Amino acid sequence: MHCKSRIILAISLIALTTSQTSCAHGIPDAPEPVLLSNAEDTYGHWNGIGKIIQNDRPYCTAFLLDTRSTDNATVGPAYILTNAHCTSVRVGTATNIPYQGQIQFNYFHDTLENGKRYDISKINWASFASTDIAIMELDASLGTLLKDGVTPLKLASAAVDSLTQVNVVGAPVSAPGLQLSACTQEAGNQTLTKYLNVHVDYHKQNCKGIEPGSSGSPVLDASSGELLGISSGTTYGISSDDLCFWHGLCDDNKKSAIPNQASQSFPINYLADCFNNGNFDPGASNCQLSPHFNFQFRSKSRAISDISLHKRPVEHGDPTPAWDIDFSMNTRWYRFKTVRDAEACYSPNNYSPPISTINAKVESEIGREAGMYYLCVTGADAAEGQPDNGFPGNPQILAARVVPPVLGQLPEPTLTAEPDGDDLFIQYRESADRNLWTQIYVGAAQETQCAEIEPKQYTKVDDGFFVPIEALPLTLCSFTMDRNLSTSNVRTDQLQHP
């Protein structure tokens, strides 16, 4: 995988060692992660935490949810929770999608031979719109799993926003089984931007041992053992400068006890109202998952994978940066607005009048001042009234940053071209750099004049790209660009058969 500065989607840990105190933040330092052994059933109450398996390949962490009613009836199918990004949801909300895979419970390194696997039948609901949660249904019933000795996790009755000691149990790729972390949790008090997704309602922890593969791990109250949330990712290893520029986590906020380099999770206590007699029911009267409108990129906007960057106007006559978002929704109408504070997306005030979702596109102005901006989009089934005001994740929020111009020109790109099977691999750098990339245009040899190609016709590449050898010869136009939108001169190369 070519990715250098990224949010790692993961999590893990429990207080089995004495913690030291961080003088900088006044909270206990988290101990190192602990690999759990369960040959003597010491951690049997966590045997309902397991690993999603696809094509015999371990994937994300997931866990069995306790959906029994107050009378302890075991009616309905078994449901597991994991992250939406573990189901390949990239943006928006998806419902009722068939799924091929299994979950293996009892995922302890010393009892794997006794692991129990169950088929996953479908994704009932998965959302990456301001959260990162997926509800998945198993072929087996909850009653069957209980008889098999698999223990579900019980939702806490309310989210906890104060400083809290938590345990996070997951299975990162580096561990042979479940791994446990103990750490401190608090409510996130800054808007967090993760590539295409913007979050304002999340928690963060100072857990250690956060790695890929632990995405979807449960976050448990260390005292009660109840389920507080589901872990989603971490900002460990990202520089303070990149955290501020790309993720909106700047150091001007002094209220936080936990630094910005932390793991993140999402509260899920509201899900209890979305089960009726053991069955998932998003239409239940108190369920906050509705309405949803399945925002999806359309046309060229499918190529969007990060916050959009725009250069700040210098002269009075310079055009104002504008959104360029093609999308579809499953409602008849949509409303939108641009704000500087993502929290404002959850207020019905100042949204546009209803607009038809047929060929939906937002091309309105963003703003002329440098800094972060947010596009809020919400669906509506009626052409009158205020935007629907249900689940806090209802608005789809996209981020943009307007950057001040920087004097100077970047150096032209350098490249190597090496055969790789049936392709020619064009490489510009050893690994991807989120702050520096190459814009390319590939056209017919003898006919392509790089000086005549408009910048909007170029495509962004990170470290390199492949060209089919059978398509050669071709003309390659390329220039370097950085996060300030500074550029180099255009380089022209003739790609020939090796």
Secondary structure, DSSP 4 states (H G I P E B T S, - for coil): ---SS--B-B--BB--SPPPB-TTTSSBPPPPPEE---TTSTTGGGTTEEEEEETTEEEEEEEEB----TT----SEEEEEE-GGGGT--SSEEEEEEEEEEEEES--TTSGGG-EEEEEEEEEEEE-SSS-EEEEEEEEEHHHHHHTTPPPBPBPSS---S-EEEEEEE--TTSSS-EEEEEEEEE--S-EEETTEEESS-EEE--S---BT-TT-EEEETTT--EEEEEEEE-TT--HHHHHHHH---TT----SS-SSSEEEEE-GGGGGGEETTEE-TTSTT-TT------EE-GGGGG--S-EEEEPP-STTSPPPB--EEEE-SSSEEEEEEESSGGGGGS-TTPPPPEE-TT-EE--B--SSSEEEEEEEEEESSSSSSPP--STT-SEEEEEEEE----S-PPPP--EEEEETTEEEEESSSS-BTTEEEEEEEEETTT--GGGS-GGG-EEESSEEEEEGGG-SEEEEEEEEETT--B-PPEEEEE---
